[in-house]
Amino acid sequence: MSDRLPAGLEARALMRAAEAAGGMAMVLHRGDAERGSLLLLLLERGRPRFCLGRELSRSGTYEWADIGPTDLGDPLDLQAFIAKRRGFDPDLWVLELDLPDAERFRHDAISLS
């Protein structure tokens, strides 16, 4: 048995945390409710700030890390990146979280999940 939350439950929890922080949340792509992985686009007042996904760390655990194109402001690069990730992982959830303070949310909420 894994101690990992089902992806659908974790996605809903992150969306509620974003809304509780005064932001908005939207599911851009719905993945598998049990086994899917998560890709988070953190925006700050409509401007992309971070693209986060879990990566295997040196300790052998999965941790949130910055991933994606270097220029998050280019919508074509971002769309191509998401399409490529979904091509490799059709179970991928893509969440867009628009927040008043993306850096704070990244530190507070993401560190808990």
TORBAFI-656056 format. One record per atom (N, C-alpha, C, O): x, y, z negated; residue number from 1; residue in one letter. Coordinates in steps of 0.02 Angstrom, whole numbers. Atoms other than C-alpha are relative to their C-alpha. Layout:
BEGIN
u  v  w  num  residuo
X  Y  Z  NUM  a;
...
END
This chain:
BEGIN
u  v  w  num  residuo
42  -59  0  1  m;
0  0  0  1  m;
44  62  0  1  m;
91  66  -39  1  m;
-38  -62  -5  2  s;
67  172  48  2  s;
-29  53  -47  2  s;
-89  54  -60  2  s;
24  -54  43  3  d;
59  322  -67  3  d;
-17  62  41  3  d;
-31  115  13  3  d;
16  -55  -46  4  r;
27  433  85  4  r;
-75  9  6  4  r;
-112  -40  12  4  r;
71  -13  -11  5  l;
-142  517  101  5  l;
-19  -15  72  5  l;
22  -7  117  5  l;
23  6  -69  6  p;
-246  475  254  6  p;
4  68  34  6  p;
-9  120  3  6  p;
-12  -63  -37  7  a;
-212  606  388  7  a;
-61  46  0  7  a;
-54  106  -8  7  a;
60  -41  -1  8  g;
-393  665  398  8  g;
-12  35  -67  8  g;
-32  93  -68  8  g;
8  -30  66  9  l;
-401  695  211  9  l;
52  55  -12  9  l;
36  108  -38  9  l;
-52  -50  9  10  e;
-235  786  209  10  e;
-13  62  43  10  e;
-1  118  22  10  e;
16  -56  -45  11  a;
-288  893  358  11  a;
-54  44  -32  11  a;
-48  105  -32  11  a;
54  -39  32  12  r;
-448  945  268  12  r;
26  37  -61  12  r;
6  94  -74  12  r;
-28  -32  59  13  a;
-351  983  109  13  a;
42  61  19  13  a;
37  113  -14  13  a;
-42  -56  -22  14  l;
-227  1094  202  14  l;
-44  56  27  14  l;
-29  115  17  14  l;
45  -51  -27  15  m;
-369  1184  291  15  m;
-35  37  -57  15  m;
-42  98  -55  15  m;
32  -32  58  16  r;
-458  1217  126  16  r;
49  44  -39  16  r;
31  97  -63  16  r;
-51  -40  34  17  a;
-296  1278  48  17  a;
12  65  39  17  a;
21  118  8  17  a;
-9  -60  -41  18  a;
-275  1400  194  18  a;
-58  48  -10  18  a;
-49  109  -17  18  a;
59  -42  11  19  e;
-453  1463  171  19  e;
0  30  -70  19  e;
-20  87  -79  19  e;
-4  -26  69  20  a;
-427  1480  -17  20  a;
52  55  -6  20  a;
47  98  -50  20  a;
-52  -52  1  21  a;
-272  1586  20  21  a;
-22  61  40  21  a;
17  108  49  21  a;
26  -57  -37  22  g;
-382  1705  120  22  g;
9  -4  74  22  g;
1  46  110  22  g;
-11  10  -71  23  g;
-345  1632  290  23  g;
-56  -38  34  23  g;
-109  -49  5  23  g;
47  40  -40  24  m;
-435  1535  425  24  m;
36  -62  24  24  m;
97  -63  31  24  m;
-29  63  -22  25  a;
-408  1358  485  25  a;
-41  -29  57  25  a;
-102  -23  58  25  a;
34  31  -57  26  m;
-448  1266  645  26  m;
37  -64  20  26  m;
99  -66  20  26  m;
-29  61  -27  27  v;
-420  1090  709  27  v;
6  10  76  27  v;
-45  17  110  27  v;
-10  -6  -72  28  l;
-343  1106  883  28  l;
-5  -68  34  28  l;
-31  -74  90  28  l;
5  69  -25  29  h;
-328  918  908  29  h;
-10  -46  -60  29  h;
26  -42  -110  29  h;
16  47  54  30  r;
-404  783  800  30  r;
33  -67  16  30  r;
24  -96  70  30  r;
-34  64  -8  31  g;
-297  628  776  31  g;
-36  -55  -37  31  g;
-94  -48  -56  31  g;
28  57  37  32  d;
-326  462  692  32  d;
-9  19  -73  32  d;
38  46  -104  32  d;
16  -21  68  33  a;
-409  490  524  33  a;
42  -35  -53  33  a;
53  -7  -107  33  a;
-39  37  49  34  e;
-305  358  436  34  e;
75  5  11  34  e;
113  20  -36  34  e;
-72  7  -13  35  r;
-136  344  521  35  r;
32  58  36  35  r;
92  56  49  35  r;
-27  -55  -39  36  g;
-114  508  613  36  g;
53  39  -37  36  g;
56  39  -99  36  g;
-48  -47  30  37  s;
28  628  584  37  s;
-26  71  11  37  s;
-73  81  49  37  s;
24  -69  -2  38  l;
10  816  564  38  l;
52  46  30  38  l;
112  40  18  38  l;
-40  -55  -26  39  l;
78  964  660  39  l;
-36  63  -20  39  l;
-95  72  -4  39  l;
31  -61  25  40  l;
45  1133  580  40  l;
28  60  36  40  l;
89  70  39  40  l;
-19  -65  -28  41  l;
47  1299  670  41  l;
-21  51  -52  41  l;
-81  62  -62  41  l;
15  -51  49  42  l;
59  1434  538  42  l;
6  68  33  42  l;
58  87  58  42  l;
2  -67  -27  43  l;
7  1604  599  43  l;
-8  50  -57  43  l;
-33  34  -110  43  l;
10  -53  48  44  e;
11  1767  507  44  e;
-35  57  36  44  e;
-6  92  78  44  e;
42  -50  -31  45  r;
-130  1882  558  45  r;
1  -5  76  45  r;
7  45  112  45  r;
5  13  -72  46  g;
-140  1802  730  46  g;
66  -10  37  46  g;
66  -26  96  46  g;
-65  7  -33  47  r;
47  1795  765  47  r;
35  -63  -25  47  r;
42  -72  -86  47  r;
-33  63  21  48  p;
137  1625  764  48  p;
64  14  -40  48  p;
106  54  -19  48  p;
-60  -7  42  49  r;
266  1613  625  49  r;
39  -65  -6  49  r;
100  -64  -2  49  r;
-34  64  11  50  f;
304  1428  597  50  f;
-38  -56  35  50  f;
-99  -55  41  50  f;
28  63  -25  51  c;
276  1260  678  51  c;
33  -54  -42  51  c;
94  -64  -41  51  c;
-27  48  48  52  l;
294  1122  550  52  l;
-24  -71  15  52  l;
-81  -82  37  52  l;
16  71  -6  53  g;
298  934  561  53  g;
43  -38  -50  53  g;
92  -11  -76  53  g;
-40  40  46  54  r;
363  795  451  54  r;
54  -36  38  54  r;
44  -65  91  54  r;
-57  35  -28  55  e;
534  726  488  55  e;
33  -41  -54  55  e;
29  -25  -114  55  e;
-35  44  47  56  l;
634  588  407  56  l;
61  36  -27  56  l;
104  58  12  56  l;
-57  -34  32  57  s;
757  663  283  57  s;
56  -50  -13  57  s;
48  -110  -3  57  s;
-58  43  17  58  r;
926  596  231  58  r;
-16  -47  -57  58  r;
14  -101  -63  58  r;
18  42  58  59  s;
846  527  73  59  s;
-47  -57  20  59  s;
-61  -100  -21  59  s;
44  54  -23  60  g;
732  417  178  60  g;
-73  16  -8  60  g;
-116  -27  4  60  g;
70  -20  6  61  t;
573  514  143  61  t;
-17  50  55  61  t;
27  81  85  61  t;
22  -48  -49  62  y;
469  619  261  62  y;
-13  66  -33  62  y;
-48  69  -84  62  y;
8  -66  28  63  e;
477  805  227  63  e;
-19  49  56  63  e;
-1  39  114  63  e;
19  -51  -48  64  w;
404  959  312  64  w;
62  35  25  64  w;
107  52  -14  64  w;
-57  -34  -31  65  a;
525  1040  433  65  a;
-24  44  57  65  a;
-77  30  87  65  a;
15  -41  -58  66  d;
524  1177  563  66  d;
16  -40  63  66  d;
71  -67  70  66  d;
-9  34  -64  67  i;
500  1099  734  67  i;
-29  44  54  67  i;
-57  97  39  67  i;
33  -37  -54  68  g;
444  1160  903  68  g;
47  46  37  68  g;
107  47  25  68  g;
-40  -45  -41  69  p;
502  1289  1027  69  p;
29  56  -43  69  p;
1  75  -94  69  p;
-32  -54  37  70  t;
620  1426  969  70  t;
-41  64  4  70  t;
-40  104  -43  70  t;
41  -60  -7  71  d;
502  1561  1036  71  d;
-73  -19  -7  71  d;
-106  -37  42  71  d;
70  18  12  72  l;
333  1528  956  72  l;
-48  50  31  72  l;
-107  36  37  72  l;
43  -51  -29  73  g;
268  1687  1035  73  g;
-17  -13  73  73  g;
-61  21  101  73  g;
14  17  -70  74  d;
270  1609  1209  74  d;
-53  -55  1  74  d;
-38  -113  -14  74  d;
54  50  3  75  p;
100  1521  1224  75  p;
11  -60  47  75  p;
-10  -115  32  75  p;
-12  56  -47  76  l;
156  1416  1374  76  l;
50  -50  -29  76  l;
40  -110  -23  76  l;
-48  45  33  77  d;
307  1346  1281  77  d;
-34  -39  -56  77  d;
-22  -99  -64  77  d;
34  32  56  78  l;
199  1309  1130  78  l;
-49  -53  25  78  l;
-52  -108  -3  78  l;
48  49  -28  79  q;
64  1222  1234  79  q;
37  -60  29  79  q;
16  -117  20  79  q;
-40  55  -28  80  a;
197  1119  1325  80  a;
28  -44  -56  80  a;
29  -105  -50  80  a;
-26  38  56  81  f;
274  1068  1159  81  f;
-54  -44  -31  81  f;
-42  -103  -44  81  f;
55  39  30  82  i;
106  1014  1087  82  i;
-21  -57  47  82  i;
-33  -112  24  82  i;
19  52  -48  83  a;
62  919  1246  83  a;
51  -57  0  83  a;
33  -115  4  83  a;
-53  52  2  84  k;
229  828  1240  84  k;
-5  -42  -63  84  k;
0  -103  -60  84  k;
7  37  63  85  r;
207  782  1057  85  r;
-61  -46  1  85  r;
-58  -103  -22  85  r;
60  41  -4  86  r;
30  720  1089  86  r;
9  -58  49  86  r;
-21  -111  41  86  r;
-15  55  -47  87  g;
96  618  1236  87  g;
36  -57  -35  87  g;
24  -115  -20  87  g;
-36  51  38  88  f;
213  527  1117  88  f;
-42  -29  -56  88  f;
-34  -87  -74  88  f;
40  20  58  89  d;
87  520  975  89  d;
-73  20  10  89  d;
-93  74  -11  89  d;
70  -18  -11  90  p;
-97  515  1026  90  p;
-40  5  -64  90  p;
-96  31  -63  90  p;
34  -5  64  91  d;
-144  502  841  91  d;
14  66  -36  91  d;
-8  76  -92  91  d;
-22  -63  30  92  l;
-70  675  807  92  l;
-58  48  -12  92  l;
-100  59  31  92  l;
45  -55  18  93  w;
-174  806  717  93  w;
38  65  11  93  w;
97  70  -8  93  w;
-30  -67  -7  94  v;
-137  987  766  94  v;
-46  49  -34  94  v;
-104  59  -13  94  v;
38  -49  38  95  l;
-196  1117  642  95  l;
29  70  11  95  l;
90  79  11  95  l;
-21  -70  -3  96  e;
-190  1305  664  96  e;
-26  33  -63  96  e;
-86  35  -76  96  e;
17  -33  63  97  l;
-187  1398  499  97  l;
23  72  5  97  l;
83  86  7  97  l;
-15  -71  -5  98  d;
-197  1587  511  98  d;
-7  30  -70  98  d;
-61  30  -99  98  d;
-5  -20  70  99  l;
-144  1663  346  99  l;
22  72  -9  99  l;
55  100  35  99  l;
-26  -67  14  100  p;
-114  1831  266  100  p;
75  0  -14  100  p;
110  49  2  100  p;
-72  6  16  101  d;
59  1770  208  101  d;
22  -71  15  101  d;
18  -115  -28  101  d;
-18  68  -22  102  a;
122  1620  307  102  a;
59  -28  -39  102  a;
61  -87  -54  102  a;
-59  23  37  103  e;
288  1612  215  103  e;
-19  -26  -69  103  e;
5  -78  -91  103  e;
22  20  67  104  r;
204  1601  46  104  r;
-39  -66  3  104  r;
-28  -111  -37  104  r;
39  62  -8  105  f;
81  1467  106  105  f;
48  -58  14  105  f;
41  -112  -14  105  f;
-49  52  -17  106  r;
226  1370  180  106  r;
35  -24  -63  106  r;
44  -85  -72  106  r;
-35  19  60  107  h;
316  1372  15  107  h;
-46  -33  -52  107  h;
-29  -85  -80  107  h;
44  23  53  108  d;
168  1346  -102  108  d;
-39  -63  19  108  d;
-33  -115  -14  108  d;
46  55  -17  109  a;
43  1233  -14  109  a;
36  -59  32  109  a;
21  -116  16  109  a;
-33  54  -36  110  i;
159  1133  98  110  i;
45  -39  -47  110  i;
53  -100  -39  110  i;
-44  36  47  111  s;
277  1090  -44  111  s;
-39  -49  -43  111  s;
-10  -96  -69  111  s;
41  45  39  112  l;
132  1007  -133  112  l;
-22  -62  39  112  l;
-37  -113  9  112  l;
26  57  -39  113  s;
81  893  11  113  s;
55  -47  21  113  s;
41  -97  54  113  s;
END
